[in-house]
Amino acid sequence: MKRIVTEDAMKQRIRRRLRADGEMLVTNRSPRAAADLGQYMVVDIGKNLPTVTGLGLYDLVDLGLQIGALQPFEAVEFQDGTRIECEAETE
């Protein structure tokens, strides 16, 4: 059985982990920016340049796993009721 993490908790964990590395998670609110850069992007705070673009809501689970904000024994439950289980990547 996986430990459930809510969508908001996942976003906050990602923000905290990125802040420690000098980056931040940005939500593109305008339809034009979201169409060009994706709903979410990661921005380098020092240079004010995007480092990761084209992220959708469900892509944040993969980002969280890559940076260590989520663990393989957890599952993320989104506000629409969708549940995505985190799994360790095999090489």
C-alpha positions in Angstrom: 0.0 0.0 0.0 1.3 3.4 -1.0 1.4 6.5 1.2 -0.9 9.1 -0.3 0.4 12.6 -1.0 -2.0 15.3 -2.1 -1.4 17.5 -5.2 -0.7 20.6 -3.1 1.7 18.8 -0.8 3.6 17.5 -3.8 3.9 21.0 -5.3 5.1 22.4 -1.9 7.7 19.6 -1.6 9.0 20.4 -5.1 9.2 24.1 -4.4 11.2 23.5 -1.2 13.6 21.1 -2.9 14.1 23.5 -5.8 14.6 26.5 -3.5 17.5 24.7 -1.8 19.1 24.4 -5.3 18.6 28.0 -6.3 15.6 27.3 -8.5 11.8 27.8 -8.2 8.6 26.3 -9.6 6.6 28.8 -11.6 3.0 28.5 -12.7 2.2 30.1 -16.0 -1.2 31.6 -15.6 -1.7 33.3 -19.0 -3.0 31.0 -21.8 -0.3 32.4 -24.1 2.6 31.6 -21.7 1.1 28.2 -20.9 0.9 27.4 -24.6 4.5 28.4 -25.2 6.2 27.2 -22.1 3.8 24.7 -20.5 1.6 25.0 -17.4 4.7 24.8 -15.1 8.3 25.6 -15.5 11.5 25.6 -13.3 13.4 28.9 -13.2 17.0 29.5 -12.1 16.7 32.3 -9.4 20.1 33.7 -10.0 19.9 34.0 -13.8 16.1 34.4 -14.0 16.1 31.9 -16.9 13.9 28.8 -17.3 15.8 25.6 -16.9 12.9 23.2 -17.4 9.8 24.1 -19.5 6.9 22.3 -21.0 5.7 20.7 -17.7 2.1 19.7 -17.2 0.4 18.9 -14.0 1.1 15.2 -14.2 4.7 15.8 -15.3 5.4 17.2 -11.8 5.3 13.6 -10.4 8.3 12.7 -12.6 10.1 15.9 -11.6 9.4 15.2 -8.0 10.9 11.8 -8.3 14.0 13.1 -10.1 14.8 15.7 -7.5 14.0 13.5 -4.5 10.8 15.4 -3.4 8.8 12.2 -3.8 9.7 8.6 -2.9 8.9 5.3 -4.6 6.6 4.2 -1.8 4.3 7.2 -2.3 1.3 7.9 -4.6 0.1 11.4 -5.6 -3.7 12.0 -5.5 -4.8 15.0 -7.6 -7.8 17.2 -7.0 -9.7 15.6 -9.9 -9.4 12.2 -8.2 -6.6 10.8 -10.4 -4.0 8.8 -8.5 -0.5 8.3 -9.8 1.9 5.9 -8.1 5.5 6.8 -7.8 7.9 4.1 -8.9 11.6 3.9 -8.9 13.2 4.2 -12.3 15.0 1.2 -13.5 18.1 1.6 -15.7 
